[in-house]
Amino acid sequence: MSDLALDRGAPGPAALPATQERVETPFRRFVSEFAESKLALLGLAVFTLIALTAIFAPWIAPQNPYDLAQLDILDGRLEPGSVGGSGITYWLGTDDQGRDMLSGIMYGLRISLTVGAGSALVACLVGASLGLLAAYAGGRTDSLIMRLVDLQLSFPAILAALMILAFLGKGILNVVVALVLVEWAYYARTVRGTALVERRREYIEAAHCLALPTSRILFRHLLPNCLPPLIVVATMQVARAIALEATLSFLGLGVPITEPSLGLLIANGYEYMLSGKYWISFYPGIALLITIVSINLVGDQLRDVLNPRLKK
């Protein structure tokens, strides 16, 4: 009976209608390829936990380390696991002002992530716009923008940021401005390189024939095709911005002491390292390291997924 069915061309039991076949969308393909790296998934999970901790710090931190009413100077420089006079257990110890280091790290993450993500976003908008303009306009406009990019990239980023902050002074907004001024060139060069290839495609020629506005061609047609490398650069630059901000704050030219980031927390305990009070700098340093490594793991896998030619 089964042989007769097969001879007549009847579908076997394993055959499925075409409508039941699973369609692999670009998003599903992206997720499946990203999930191939266990380290990338671990980095994404760790960074998500760090971001949630920073967002909900006012509600989950044992104390507000910058509310003077909650501090006791007699609890200064207590070792990890000590119980303070107010009954709070300081799992990561306290600094010289009696502030809980665990709470300080939670609040410090808010500043570090805000400055890093904010500066990367603004620098991406500025650099991507200039890169698109340089590739699309060409000629003197391209030459002028790329000479500015070369000039910017010829200076060490930390030195340029120090010079800018020496002029602007301390403050979160000033740090963001300084980081934007030292980061935009990376986005401009990346977008320009991709846009130079895309601007010769047929869809750009069709947009010209339709006499579409330049802004629409740049941001609605050209920019979306430059997003894969731009996303990778933006991810890496967030980690770089966090590290730069921590370095600037450690040197005393970053955020003010009333709104300290992880870099300033590390600087606060530097002078006590030799006296054995390692925890004041050690734990904020570990938090900074884990944050940067988790972002880099995600960025490294994004690079491999969005540009398969770079896969190892």
Order of alpha helices (4+ residues) and beta strands (2+ residues): alpha-alpha-alpha-alpha-beta-beta-alpha-alpha-alpha-alpha-alpha-alpha-alpha-alpha
